């Protein structure tokens, strides 16, 4: 978790030109990891099975997170 927070802090420092990050997705052989920043220093970490439905789930998750935070 600390590694994920460190990576988001790095992205935040580098966001002047491309803008703030909306989410990060890392796809591994056995799991898909999604990191979504919330508020100033919060981070939602989600792990999904790589079953091909992660794009649909990601849209739903982003909608929920952005509506509530």
RODOSE-951946 format. One record per residue (C-alpha): z, x negated, y negated. Coordinates in steps of 0.02 Angstrom, whole numbers, plus 50000, padded with zeros to 5 digits. Each point is the difference from the previous one (the first is absolute). Layout:
N
((Z; X; Y)),
...
***
This chain:
69
((50000; 50000; 50000)),
((50039; 49858; 49880)),
((49827; 49928; 50032)),
((49920; 50166; 49954)),
((50100; 50010; 49839)),
((49953; 49821; 49956)),
((49815; 50038; 50027)),
((50012; 50154; 49887)),
((50085; 49900; 49864)),
((49857; 49874; 50012)),
((49871; 50141; 49989)),
((50091; 50070; 49849)),
((49991; 49831; 49910)),
((49814; 49989; 50035)),
((49958; 50180; 49955)),
((49949; 49970; 49818)),
((49813; 50003; 50037)),
((49979; 50113; 50154)),
((50143; 50119; 49956)),
((50154; 50049; 50098)),
((49988; 50007; 50189)),
((50003; 50174; 50078)),
((50035; 49943; 50178)),
((49970; 49858; 50122)),
((49940; 50023; 50179)),
((50010; 49867; 50135)),
((49919; 50036; 50167)),
((50064; 49908; 50152)),
((49950; 50017; 50182)),
((50145; 50117; 50043)),
((50055; 50073; 49833)),
((49941; 50044; 49825)),
((50123; 49962; 49859)),
((49988; 50089; 49833)),
((50101; 49948; 49847)),
((50010; 50120; 49852)),
((50093; 49954; 49840)),
((50116; 50129; 49924)),
((50089; 49997; 49833)),
((50031; 49828; 49927)),
((50059; 49900; 50152)),
((49993; 50122; 50147)),
((49884; 49986; 50148)),
((49958; 50122; 50140)),
((49954; 49912; 50163)),
((49910; 50101; 50134)),
((49942; 49946; 50173)),
((49864; 50097; 50091)),
((49915; 49985; 50167)),
((49820; 49939; 49985)),
((49927; 50161; 50073)),
((49864; 50029; 49871)),
((50092; 50133; 49900)),
((50081; 49883; 49874)),
((49877; 50043; 49861)),
((50044; 50185; 50009)),
((50186; 49962; 50012)),
((49990; 49876; 49856)),
((49926; 50132; 49884)),
((50139; 50122; 50045)),
((50136; 49869; 49983)),
((49936; 49942; 49830)),
((49995; 50179; 49939)),
((50181; 50030; 50052)),
((50065; 49835; 49931)),
((49909; 50016; 49833)),
((50058; 50181; 49979)),
((50182; 49956; 50030)),
((50014; 49830; 49917)),
***
